[in-house]
């Protein structure tokens, strides 16, 4: 995942309200045009970065629902 994509994801995450979400909701436009292998790689990279704390205030819920892993944006 390149730096430009990480910045784009940070902006999208900052705009979100607290609560659960799937990665494609944050990735946004173009997700459906990606090959399945690219989707898997990006999803795995996002999970790894979340677990490393690269996206503050975002956590892995450890659950899967609706065809994908659920993340949570923390907030007040």
N, CA, C and O atoms as a GROMACS GRO file, in nm:
protein
  304
    1UNK      N    1   0.086  -0.118   0.000
    1UNK     CA    2   0.000   0.000   0.000
    1UNK      C    3   0.090   0.123   0.000
    1UNK      O    4   0.174   0.141   0.089
    2UNK      N    5   0.073   0.207  -0.099
    2UNK     CA    6   0.160   0.324  -0.108
    2UNK      C    7   0.112   0.437  -0.017
    2UNK      O    8   0.001   0.435   0.036
    3UNK      N    9   0.200   0.534  -0.002
    3UNK     CA   10   0.173   0.645   0.090
    3UNK      C   11   0.050   0.726   0.049
    3UNK      O   12  -0.027   0.770   0.135
    4UNK      N   13   0.030   0.743  -0.081
    4UNK     CA   14  -0.086   0.820  -0.129
    4UNK      C   15  -0.216   0.751  -0.089
    4UNK      O   16  -0.311   0.818  -0.047
    5UNK      N   17  -0.221   0.619  -0.102
    5UNK     CA   18  -0.342   0.546  -0.063
    5UNK      C   19  -0.362   0.554   0.088
    5UNK      O   20  -0.476   0.569   0.133
    6UNK      N   21  -0.256   0.543   0.166
    6UNK     CA   22  -0.270   0.555   0.311
    6UNK      C   23  -0.327   0.691   0.349
    6UNK      O   24  -0.414   0.700   0.436
    7UNK      N   25  -0.280   0.796   0.284
    7UNK     CA   26  -0.332   0.932   0.312
    7UNK      C   27  -0.479   0.941   0.275
    7UNK      O   28  -0.559   1.000   0.348
    8UNK      N   29  -0.516   0.882   0.161
    8UNK     CA   30  -0.656   0.884   0.118
    8UNK      C   31  -0.744   0.810   0.218
    8UNK      O   32  -0.854   0.855   0.250
    9UNK      N   33  -0.695   0.696   0.268
    9UNK     CA   34  -0.771   0.620   0.367
    9UNK      C   35  -0.783   0.697   0.498
    9UNK      O   36  -0.889   0.696   0.561
   10UNK      N   37  -0.676   0.765   0.539
   10UNK     CA   38  -0.681   0.846   0.661
   10UNK      C   39  -0.788   0.954   0.649
   10UNK      O   40  -0.864   0.976   0.743
   11UNK      N   41  -0.794   1.020   0.535
   11UNK     CA   42  -0.896   1.124   0.514
   11UNK      C   43  -1.036   1.066   0.522
   11UNK      O   44  -1.125   1.123   0.586
   12UNK      N   45  -1.056   0.951   0.457
   12UNK     CA   46  -1.187   0.886   0.458
   12UNK      C   47  -1.225   0.844   0.600
   12UNK      O   48  -1.340   0.859   0.641
   13UNK      N   49  -1.129   0.791   0.674
   13UNK     CA   50  -1.156   0.748   0.812
   13UNK      C   51  -1.188   0.868   0.901
   13UNK      O   52  -1.275   0.858   0.988
   14UNK      N   53  -1.119   0.979   0.881
   14UNK     CA   54  -1.145   1.098   0.961
   14UNK      C   55  -1.285   1.153   0.940
   14UNK      O   56  -1.342   1.214   1.030
   15UNK      N   57  -1.341   1.132   0.822
   15UNK     CA   58  -1.475   1.182   0.790
   15UNK      C   59  -1.586   1.092   0.845
   15UNK      O   60  -1.700   1.135   0.858
   16UNK      N   61  -1.551   0.969   0.878
   16UNK     CA   62  -1.651   0.873   0.925
   16UNK      C   63  -1.695   0.903   1.068
   16UNK      O   64  -1.619   0.955   1.149
   17UNK      N   65  -1.819   0.870   1.095
   17UNK     CA   66  -1.870   0.876   1.232
   17UNK      C   67  -1.822   0.751   1.304
   17UNK      O   68  -1.791   0.650   1.240
   18UNK      N   69  -1.814   0.755   1.437
   18UNK     CA   70  -1.776   0.635   1.513
   18UNK      C   71  -1.872   0.520   1.483
   18UNK      O   72  -1.991   0.541   1.459
   19UNK      N   73  -1.818   0.399   1.485
   19UNK     CA   74  -1.899   0.280   1.462
   19UNK      C   75  -1.826   0.179   1.376
   19UNK      O   76  -1.711   0.199   1.336
   20UNK      N   77  -1.896   0.070   1.347
   20UNK     CA   78  -1.837  -0.039   1.270
   20UNK      C   79  -1.845  -0.012   1.120
   20UNK      O   80  -1.934   0.057   1.072
   21UNK      N   81  -1.748  -0.070   1.048
   21UNK     CA   82  -1.745  -0.054   0.903
   21UNK      C   83  -1.663  -0.166   0.840
   21UNK      O   84  -1.586  -0.234   0.908
   22UNK      N   85  -1.681  -0.184   0.710
   22UNK     CA   86  -1.600  -0.276   0.631
   22UNK      C   87  -1.498  -0.192   0.553
   22UNK      O   88  -1.524  -0.077   0.520
   23UNK      N   89  -1.383  -0.250   0.524
   23UNK     CA   90  -1.277  -0.180   0.452
   23UNK      C   91  -1.322  -0.121   0.318
   23UNK      O   92  -1.286  -0.007   0.289
   24UNK      N   93  -1.400  -0.193   0.234
   24UNK     CA   94  -1.440  -0.133   0.106
   24UNK      C   95  -1.516   0.000   0.120
   24UNK      O   96  -1.512   0.083   0.029
   25UNK      N   97  -1.585   0.019   0.232
   25UNK     CA   98  -1.656   0.146   0.255
   25UNK      C   99  -1.557   0.261   0.267
   25UNK      O  100  -1.586   0.374   0.225
   26UNK      N  101  -1.441   0.234   0.322
   26UNK     CA  102  -1.338   0.336   0.340
   26UNK      C  103  -1.258   0.353   0.211
   26UNK      O  104  -1.221   0.465   0.174
   27UNK      N  105  -1.232   0.242   0.143
   27UNK     CA  106  -1.157   0.248   0.017
   27UNK      C  107  -1.232   0.334  -0.084
   27UNK      O  108  -1.173   0.417  -0.153
   28UNK      N  109  -1.363   0.313  -0.092
   28UNK     CA  110  -1.446   0.397  -0.178
   28UNK      C  111  -1.447   0.357  -0.324
   28UNK      O  112  -1.437   0.240  -0.359
   29UNK      N  113  -1.461   0.458  -0.409
   29UNK     CA  114  -1.476   0.437  -0.553
   29UNK      C  115  -1.360   0.357  -0.608
   29UNK      O  116  -1.244   0.379  -0.573
   30UNK      N  117  -1.392   0.264  -0.695
   30UNK     CA  118  -1.291   0.182  -0.759
   30UNK      C  119  -1.274   0.045  -0.697
   30UNK      O  120  -1.211  -0.042  -0.756
   31UNK      N  121  -1.329   0.024  -0.578
   31UNK     CA  122  -1.314  -0.106  -0.511
   31UNK      C  123  -1.367  -0.219  -0.598
   31UNK      O  124  -1.302  -0.322  -0.613
   32UNK      N  125  -1.485  -0.200  -0.655
   32UNK     CA  126  -1.547  -0.307  -0.734
   32UNK      C  127  -1.472  -0.335  -0.864
   32UNK      O  128  -1.492  -0.440  -0.925
   33UNK      N  129  -1.387  -0.243  -0.907
   33UNK     CA  130  -1.311  -0.262  -1.030
   33UNK      C  131  -1.180  -0.338  -1.008
   33UNK      O  132  -1.116  -0.379  -1.104
   34UNK      N  133  -1.142  -0.358  -0.882
   34UNK     CA  134  -1.017  -0.428  -0.851
   34UNK      C  135  -1.032  -0.579  -0.869
   34UNK      O  136  -1.141  -0.634  -0.850
   35UNK      N  137  -0.922  -0.644  -0.906
   35UNK     CA  138  -0.922  -0.790  -0.912
   35UNK      C  139  -0.929  -0.844  -0.770
   35UNK      O  140  -0.886  -0.780  -0.675
   36UNK      N  141  -0.986  -0.965  -0.757
   36UNK     CA  142  -1.003  -1.024  -0.624
   36UNK      C  143  -0.870  -1.035  -0.550
   36UNK      O  144  -0.864  -1.010  -0.429
   37UNK      N  145  -0.764  -1.072  -0.620
   37UNK     CA  146  -0.633  -1.083  -0.555
   37UNK      C  147  -0.586  -0.951  -0.498
   37UNK      O  148  -0.527  -0.946  -0.390
   38UNK      N  149  -0.612  -0.841  -0.571
   38UNK     CA  150  -0.574  -0.708  -0.522
   38UNK      C  151  -0.657  -0.668  -0.401
   38UNK      O  152  -0.607  -0.605  -0.308
   39UNK      N  153  -0.785  -0.706  -0.403
   39UNK     CA  154  -0.872  -0.676  -0.289
   39UNK      C  155  -0.822  -0.748  -0.164
   39UNK      O  156  -0.818  -0.690  -0.055
   40UNK      N  157  -0.782  -0.875  -0.180
   40UNK     CA  158  -0.732  -0.953  -0.067
   40UNK      C  159  -0.604  -0.890  -0.013
   40UNK      O  160  -0.589  -0.875   0.108
   41UNK      N  161  -0.512  -0.854  -0.102
   41UNK     CA  162  -0.385  -0.794  -0.059
   41UNK      C  163  -0.408  -0.663   0.015
   41UNK      O  164  -0.350  -0.639   0.121
   42UNK      N  165  -0.494  -0.578  -0.042
   42UNK     CA  166  -0.522  -0.449   0.022
   42UNK      C  167  -0.590  -0.468   0.157
   42UNK      O  168  -0.558  -0.399   0.254
   43UNK      N  169  -0.684  -0.561   0.163
   43UNK     CA  170  -0.753  -0.589   0.289
   43UNK      C  171  -0.657  -0.639   0.396
   43UNK      O  172  -0.666  -0.598   0.512
   44UNK      N  173  -0.566  -0.728   0.357
   44UNK     CA  174  -0.468  -0.780   0.453
   44UNK      C  175  -0.373  -0.671   0.499
   44UNK      O  176  -0.338  -0.664   0.617
   45UNK      N  177  -0.332  -0.586   0.408
   45UNK     CA  178  -0.242  -0.477   0.444
   45UNK      C  179  -0.311  -0.380   0.539
   45UNK      O  180  -0.251  -0.335   0.637
   46UNK      N  181  -0.438  -0.347   0.510
   46UNK     CA  182  -0.513  -0.258   0.598
   46UNK      C  183  -0.524  -0.318   0.738
   46UNK      O  184  -0.503  -0.249   0.837
   47UNK      N  185  -0.557  -0.446   0.746
   47UNK     CA  186  -0.568  -0.514   0.875
   47UNK      C  187  -0.435  -0.505   0.951
   47UNK      O  188  -0.434  -0.472   1.070
   48UNK      N  189  -0.325  -0.533   0.884
   48UNK     CA  190  -0.194  -0.528   0.948
   48UNK      C  191  -0.163  -0.386   0.999
   48UNK      O  192  -0.112  -0.370   1.110
   49UNK      N  193  -0.194  -0.285   0.917
   49UNK     CA  194  -0.168  -0.147   0.957
   49UNK      C  195  -0.257  -0.104   1.075
   49UNK      O  196  -0.213  -0.032   1.164
   50UNK      N  197  -0.382  -0.150   1.075
   50UNK     CA  198  -0.472  -0.121   1.188
   50UNK      C  199  -0.414  -0.182   1.315
   50UNK      O  200  -0.409  -0.117   1.420
   51UNK      N  201  -0.372  -0.306   1.305
   51UNK     CA  202  -0.317  -0.374   1.423
   51UNK      C  203  -0.187  -0.311   1.472
   51UNK      O  204  -0.154  -0.320   1.590
   52UNK      N  205  -0.112  -0.248   1.381
   52UNK     CA  206   0.011  -0.179   1.419
   52UNK      C  207  -0.015  -0.038   1.473
   52UNK      O  208   0.078   0.030   1.518
   53UNK      N  209  -0.142   0.005   1.468
   53UNK     CA  210  -0.176   0.138   1.518
   53UNK      C  211  -0.152   0.249   1.419
   53UNK      O  212  -0.147   0.366   1.457
   54UNK      N  213  -0.137   0.216   1.292
   54UNK     CA  214  -0.110   0.315   1.188
   54UNK      C  215  -0.229   0.410   1.166
   54UNK      O  216  -0.211   0.524   1.124
   55UNK      N  217  -0.350   0.361   1.196
   55UNK     CA  218  -0.471   0.444   1.184
   55UNK      C  219  -0.527   0.462   1.325
   55UNK      O  220  -0.610   0.382   1.368
   56UNK      N  221  -0.485   0.567   1.396
   56UNK     CA  222  -0.529   0.588   1.534
   56UNK      C  223  -0.682   0.596   1.544
   56UNK      O  224  -0.748   0.658   1.461
   57UNK      N  225  -0.735   0.532   1.646
   57UNK     CA  226  -0.879   0.535   1.669
   57UNK      C  227  -0.955   0.431   1.591
   57UNK      O  228  -1.078   0.425   1.597
   58UNK      N  229  -0.883   0.346   1.516
   58UNK     CA  230  -0.946   0.239   1.439
   58UNK      C  231  -0.900   0.108   1.498
   58UNK      O  232  -0.781   0.089   1.523
   59UNK      N  233  -0.994   0.015   1.520
   59UNK     CA  234  -0.957  -0.115   1.574
   59UNK      C  235  -1.023  -0.227   1.494
   59UNK      O  236  -1.129  -0.210   1.434
   60UNK      N  237  -0.958  -0.341   1.496
   60UNK     CA  238  -1.012  -0.464   1.438
   60UNK      C  239  -1.106  -0.524   1.541
   60UNK      O  240  -1.067  -0.547   1.656
   61UNK      N  241  -1.230  -0.550   1.502
   61UNK     CA  242  -1.325  -0.608   1.598
   61UNK      C  243  -1.302  -0.758   1.618
   61UNK      O  244  -1.350  -0.816   1.715
   62UNK      N  245  -1.228  -0.819   1.525
   62UNK     CA  246  -1.208  -0.963   1.532
   62UNK      C  247  -1.327  -1.041   1.479
   62UNK      O  248  -1.331  -1.164   1.489
   63UNK      N  249  -1.426  -0.969   1.424
   63UNK     CA  250  -1.548  -1.033   1.372
   63UNK      C  251  -1.555  -1.016   1.221
   63UNK      O  252  -1.501  -0.922   1.164
   64UNK      N  253  -1.625  -1.112   1.159
   64UNK     CA  254  -1.655  -1.099   1.017
   64UNK      C  255  -1.807  -1.100   1.005
   64UNK      O  256  -1.876  -1.175   1.074
   65UNK      N  257  -1.858  -1.016   0.916
   65UNK     CA  258  -2.002  -1.004   0.898
   65UNK      C  259  -2.028  -0.948   0.760
   65UNK      O  260  -1.956  -0.859   0.714
   66UNK      N  261  -2.130  -1.000   0.694
   66UNK     CA  262  -2.165  -0.946   0.563
   66UNK      C  263  -2.056  -0.961   0.460
   66UNK      O  264  -2.042  -0.876   0.372
   67UNK      N  265  -1.977  -1.069   0.470
   67UNK     CA  266  -1.876  -1.096   0.369
   67UNK      C  267  -1.741  -1.033   0.393
   67UNK      O  268  -1.655  -1.036   0.305
   68UNK      N  269  -1.720  -0.976   0.510
   68UNK     CA  270  -1.588  -0.918   0.534
   68UNK      C  271  -1.563  -0.887   0.679
   68UNK      O  272  -1.653  -0.890   0.763
   69UNK      N  273  -1.438  -0.856   0.707
   69UNK     CA  274  -1.396  -0.824   0.843
   69UNK      C  275  -1.454  -0.689   0.885
   69UNK      O  276  -1.460  -0.595   0.807
   70UNK      N  277  -1.496  -0.683   1.010
   70UNK     CA  278  -1.550  -0.558   1.065
   70UNK      C  279  -1.444  -0.484   1.144
   70UNK      O  280  -1.372  -0.541   1.225
   71UNK      N  281  -1.437  -0.356   1.117
   71UNK     CA  282  -1.350  -0.265   1.192
   71UNK      C  283  -1.439  -0.169   1.269
   71UNK      O  284  -1.558  -0.158   1.241
   72UNK      N  285  -1.381  -0.098   1.365
   72UNK     CA  286  -1.459  -0.003   1.444
   72UNK      C  287  -1.380   0.126   1.457
   72UNK      O  288  -1.261   0.127   1.490
   73UNK      N  289  -1.450   0.236   1.430
   73UNK     CA  290  -1.390   0.367   1.460
   73UNK      C  291  -1.439   0.405   1.598
   73UNK      O  292  -1.559   0.411   1.625
   74UNK      N  293  -1.342   0.432   1.684
   74UNK     CA  294  -1.374   0.472   1.821
   74UNK      C  295  -1.405   0.621   1.824
   74UNK      O  296  -1.358   0.696   1.738
   75UNK      N  297  -1.481   0.662   1.918
   75UNK     CA  298  -1.512   0.804   1.929
   75UNK      C  299  -1.601   0.831   2.047
   75UNK      O  300  -1.641   0.740   2.120
   76UNK      N  301  -1.630   0.955   2.065
   76UNK     CA  302  -1.710   0.999   2.180
   76UNK      C  303  -1.850   1.029   2.135
   76UNK      O  304  -1.934   1.068   2.217
   0.00000   0.00000   0.00000
